[in-house]
Amino acid sequence: ASAKAGVRSKKLHFAEPISENKKGDNMNDNESYKRAKERVSELRAFYGHVFVYLIVNLGLFIINILTSPSHLWFYWPLLGWGIGLFAHGFNTFGTHGIFGKDWEERKIKKIMEKEKEKENK
């Protein structure tokens, strides 16, 4: 058991110490990666939603035309689901610059910068 502990300590001993600057860079890179991954996930979910919307509504259109061409009803689910799709699209693309997930973080940074400027004057 003591031999294993010695090996572990050697591995830890030879690890390069992380400087403050490197810690900050790693944390920023990690946060940027997480935000980018979340954004890609949002985009993927929206595009998946659009794909399913198109396929299902195309199917409903075909069913409607083949079964009752004199009574068109396919546009009702198209319209209802379209409202939901629009909301999803607005949530994905429309609010990112205004009040998206990063908005609060940007505001906090901006206020902190203003406070620093006041202190330096």
C-alpha positions as a Python dict, from the first residue, in 0.01 Angstrom:
ca = {
    (1, 'A'): (0, 0, 0),
    (2, 'S'): (285, 238, 80),
    (3, 'A'): (442, 180, -263),
    (4, 'K'): (122, 294, -431),
    (5, 'A'): (111, 606, -218),
    (6, 'G'): (469, 687, -319),
    (7, 'V'): (383, 652, -686),
    (8, 'R'): (86, 882, -646),
    (9, 'S'): (289, 1146, -471),
    (10, 'K'): (551, 1132, -747),
    (11, 'K'): (283, 1187, -1010),
    (12, 'L'): (143, 1479, -818),
    (13, 'H'): (490, 1612, -747),
    (14, 'F'): (580, 1623, -1115),
    (15, 'A'): (257, 1792, -1221),
    (16, 'E'): (312, 2145, -1344),
    (17, 'P'): (177, 2401, -1095),
    (18, 'I'): (-97, 2617, -1238),
    (19, 'S'): (-31, 2987, -1217),
    (20, 'E'): (-305, 3238, -1146),
    (21, 'N'): (-307, 3349, -1509),
    (22, 'K'): (-347, 2993, -1637),
    (23, 'K'): (-629, 2928, -1388),
    (24, 'G'): (-816, 3231, -1516),
    (25, 'D'): (-763, 3133, -1878),
    (26, 'N'): (-880, 2778, -1813),
    (27, 'M'): (-1188, 2901, -1629),
    (28, 'N'): (-1273, 3146, -1908),
    (29, 'D'): (-1218, 2879, -2173),
    (30, 'N'): (-1433, 2637, -1977),
    (31, 'E'): (-1713, 2893, -1936),
    (32, 'S'): (-1693, 2987, -2305),
    (33, 'Y'): (-1709, 2621, -2400),
    (34, 'K'): (-2014, 2564, -2179),
    (35, 'R'): (-2192, 2868, -2327),
    (36, 'A'): (-2106, 2760, -2682),
    (37, 'K'): (-2225, 2406, -2611),
    (38, 'E'): (-2555, 2538, -2469),
    (39, 'R'): (-2602, 2757, -2775),
    (40, 'V'): (-2538, 2468, -3013),
    (41, 'S'): (-2785, 2260, -2814),
    (42, 'E'): (-3048, 2536, -2846),
    (43, 'L'): (-2990, 2562, -3221),
    (44, 'R'): (-3005, 2187, -3267),
    (45, 'A'): (-3333, 2167, -3076),
    (46, 'F'): (-3485, 2444, -3288),
    (47, 'Y'): (-3376, 2293, -3620),
    (48, 'G'): (-3507, 1956, -3506),
    (49, 'H'): (-3838, 2123, -3423),
    (50, 'V'): (-3852, 2281, -3772),
    (51, 'F'): (-3778, 1946, -3937),
    (52, 'V'): (-4052, 1763, -3744),
    (53, 'Y'): (-4295, 2051, -3809),
    (54, 'L'): (-4236, 2029, -4184),
    (55, 'I'): (-4258, 1649, -4205),
    (56, 'V'): (-4571, 1616, -3989),
    (57, 'N'): (-4753, 1902, -4156),
    (58, 'L'): (-4664, 1773, -4501),
    (59, 'G'): (-4812, 1439, -4394),
    (60, 'L'): (-5127, 1610, -4266),
    (61, 'F'): (-5159, 1802, -4592),
    (62, 'I'): (-5132, 1482, -4796),
    (63, 'I'): (-5385, 1304, -4572),
    (64, 'N'): (-5624, 1599, -4603),
    (65, 'I'): (-5597, 1619, -4983),
    (66, 'L'): (-5636, 1242, -5027),
    (67, 'T'): (-5926, 1193, -4786),
    (68, 'S'): (-6134, 1511, -4808),
    (69, 'P'): (-6012, 1756, -5074),
    (70, 'S'): (-6339, 1949, -5057),
    (71, 'H'): (-6293, 2026, -4686),
    (72, 'L'): (-5948, 2165, -4610),
    (73, 'W'): (-5848, 2139, -4246),
    (74, 'F'): (-5469, 2088, -4263),
    (75, 'Y'): (-5399, 2456, -4209),
    (76, 'W'): (-5539, 2453, -3851),
    (77, 'P'): (-5263, 2235, -3705),
    (78, 'L'): (-5018, 2414, -3935),
    (79, 'L'): (-5123, 2747, -3785),
    (80, 'G'): (-5140, 2631, -3423),
    (81, 'W'): (-4809, 2452, -3430),
    (82, 'G'): (-4663, 2739, -3633),
    (83, 'I'): (-4734, 2977, -3345),
    (84, 'G'): (-4541, 2744, -3113),
    (85, 'L'): (-4259, 2716, -3366),
    (86, 'F'): (-4244, 3094, -3396),
    (87, 'A'): (-4219, 3123, -3016),
    (88, 'H'): (-3940, 2865, -3013),
    (89, 'G'): (-3758, 3053, -3290),
    (90, 'F'): (-3798, 3384, -3109),
    (91, 'N'): (-3663, 3227, -2792),
    (92, 'T'): (-3368, 3081, -2984),
    (93, 'F'): (-3280, 3379, -3205),
    (94, 'G'): (-3484, 3683, -3104),
    (95, 'T'): (-3391, 3739, -2742),
    (96, 'H'): (-3023, 3646, -2742),
    (97, 'G'): (-2903, 4000, -2790),
    (98, 'I'): (-3167, 4163, -2573),
    (99, 'F'): (-3255, 3959, -2265),
    (100, 'G'): (-3091, 3623, -2334),
    (101, 'K'): (-2906, 3406, -2087),
    (102, 'D'): (-2591, 3616, -2114),
    (103, 'W'): (-2770, 3947, -2067),
    (104, 'E'): (-2750, 3942, -1687),
    (105, 'E'): (-2380, 3855, -1693),
    (106, 'R'): (-2307, 4137, -1941),
    (107, 'K'): (-2500, 4386, -1726),
    (108, 'I'): (-2311, 4283, -1412),
    (109, 'K'): (-1976, 4328, -1590),
    (110, 'K'): (-2084, 4667, -1723),
    (111, 'I'): (-2190, 4790, -1379),
    (112, 'M'): (-1866, 4661, -1225),
    (113, 'E'): (-1663, 4847, -1491),
    (114, 'K'): (-1850, 5169, -1415),
    (115, 'E'): (-1781, 5122, -1043),
    (116, 'K'): (-1409, 5075, -1115),
    (117, 'E'): (-1405, 5392, -1325),
    (118, 'K'): (-1563, 5587, -1038),
    (119, 'E'): (-1303, 5450, -794),
    (120, 'N'): (-1014, 5542, -1024),
    (121, 'K'): (-1126, 5903, -1064),
}
